[in-house]
Amino acid sequence: MKKQAYLVLADGSFYEGFFFRGSGRMRSGSRFQYEHDGLSGNAHRPSYAGQILMPTYPLIGNYGVNGQDDETDRIQVRGFIVREECMEPSHYLNQKTIHQYLADGGISGIYGLDTRAITRKLRSVGVMMGMITSRLTPDEALAELKRKPDYGDADYVKEVSTKKPYVWEKCKAI
């Protein structure tokens, strides 16, 4: 059964879709990036820590997720927005669906939105704070979003940095 959810932006606009995983938890205080590349690599990219990621390609997950594309040891983004999720990935290296991947990482996502309209909006007005929720009304989510600290006030470098130095081994040619 599909669970209704909202993407609420700091300017008061909102988009209705469906929650990507079943718990109804929300993530807030994130900014948006629209991206052209693959799911796993981007979701793990430290430069996207704390953000809600929105790929511009409409169907996400048709290759599935395999872990080989992960750039770090955990998902760095706080939320994920897609137009349409693929529930039956077809790549031979596939290990899980995008839905399973986000659920395993504790990341909230929303699908069924017009990502083209959101992309056009962000291109014209710039980056803004937002929230994905399946528990709050758009007005309640906006009020909570306004109480949260701005993205620029968080120290994401500290969050994504290693705790101790390590030696990087050279990759062997295949």
Disulfide bonds with the S-S distance in Angstrom:
none
